[in-house]
Amino acid sequence: MILNRPFSIEQVKSVMGSYELGTRQLSLSYTRFKALAKFAQIDLQAFERELKGLQGDYSIGSETGIKRQLLTDEEIVSWYNQLKSPLSKWCFGALATWGLRPHELWLIDLDTLSKANSGLITVLPEQNGIVGKGKHPRSRSILPCRPNWFYDWELWNYQLPQSKGVTARDLGHVIGAQFKRNKTPFLPYDLRHAWAVRALHSGLPTSQAARAMGHRLTVHERIYLYWIDEQ
């Protein structure tokens, strides 16, 4: 738990990085951490500066027409190629290829993860004690927007880091820590957002993209408002 150690902005960034943008949970967490930072006499200007992008309505697009810069395919491939560990490469590649939440790496139905399946996978609502997001998570199928990544990176060779935790937060922290060790200069969720906008540009209907990402259409439209309007 964060309170078992001295309170710091880095700890807050680690925790909030495991939440999905556009959710009430993230909004509440930001408000509570900001109050805690004030109580701990941490410079609030520094706090807000460090957590820029995890404020406001948390949407990636914006009603003002100002959009957050997302990762390009070229940047994703470049950072993938810089990774040394096969384990890190698989986790990074899977997040980028299917737009998964970090903990959903543990929910992939291994029977669907095969070279013969052309990259089409199923994410289960529960597996090995790990439960998906939401009150009533459902299984869903996802195709890669960049099929060549599935083949180039041989993502059918499944591997995951060891973790004693089974909650979405615990597993999100495992992947977040992996990104930090590798000095990856963005969050795991940034790969998910890049998938969403890539899907939109490929012509996938918004309702199908929302279903593939495992959230409601209203959530999808709020997070990716700028690009939906642009499309």
Buried (B, 14 or more C-beta within 10 A) or exposed (E): EEEEEEBEBEBBBBBBBBBBBBBEEBBEBBEEBBEBBEEEEBEEEEBBEBBEBBEEEBBBBEEEEEBEEBBEEEBBBEBBEEBEBEBBBBBBBBBBBBBBBBBBBBBBEEEBBEEEBEBBBBBBBEBEEBBBBEEEBEBBEBBBBBEEBBBEBEBBEEEBBEBEEEBBBBBBBBBBEBBBEBEBEBBBBBBBBBBBBBBBEEEBEBEEBBBBBBBEEEBBBBBBBBBBEEE
